[in-house]
Amino acid sequence: MDILDNIVETAHSMDERSRATRYIRIAQTYEVAFMLHLMKEVLEITNDLSTCLQKKEQDIANVMLLVKVTKIRLQELRENEIWDLFVVEVFAFCIKYNIVVSNFDESYVNSGRSRRKSDDYTFFIIIVLNMCPLENQLANYIIDVRDIDKRFSDLHGLCDLSKKLVETKKHSCYPLVFRLAKFALLLPVATASIERAFSGMKFIKNKLQSRMNDDFLSGCMVPFMERDVFKDVSTDDIILSFQAMKPRRIVL
């Protein structure tokens, strides 16, 4: 719109100015706003399929599954409740930007609003109609592995999921989901407590004690990191536990 306004102001001929003015008038119609919103939704749904089809190495099995997923997502978009909310979103957009909505039944919009509480409606619009790439890819992924691809029916945790994504080559179909799974797997070793443990290790395994084995290091690290717990353990209990670990020639 800014470019068209600039053409209107700086056009060298009346023909250019009149065409730019006509384009501005057409762009500010409900029909154009509706089509742009609709194409945005359709392109977001079909983006994963389009990306897979453009790769040099084609995985036909996963592509065919993505075709089914895309058809299901497009069919869901046509369902009454989602479609009503979509129309309400377009109408709200037109009102916000002073776009004239002609031959439009406002009672239809009001009925769409009344089907859902205000907070629920706002949340639904944010999640479904303004999806970021990760959320949109997650929607495709959930339909794929839950309802279509039976190879994901017997998994036990994130490790199995990550392995299965690579085995089935779905990590290339859903790269953002695969990255999310990797982040979740890395989280236990990337938290502040782990950073503190590595810092504490410098005090225990220093130059004077650089040859200690893993068991001895672990035995020293646990009391060092869990000082709040071990401060309530008496010295006598520690001696008795150490005495019972193996037969000794003398009583400690």
Protein Blocks (a to p, Z undefined) as FASTA:
>chain_A
ZZmmmmmmmocbfklmmmmmmmmmmmmcfklmmmmmmmmmmmmmmmmmmmmmmpmbdcfk
lmmmmmmmmmmmmmmmmpmklmmmmmmmmmmmmmmnopacehiafklmmmmmmmpcfklm
mmmmmmmmmccfklmmmmmmmmmmmmmmmmlmmcgbjklmmmmmmmnopmmmmmmlmmmm
mmmmmmmmmcfklmmmmmmmmmmmcfklmmbcfklmmmmmmmmmmmmmmmmpcfklmmmm
mmmmpccfbdZZ
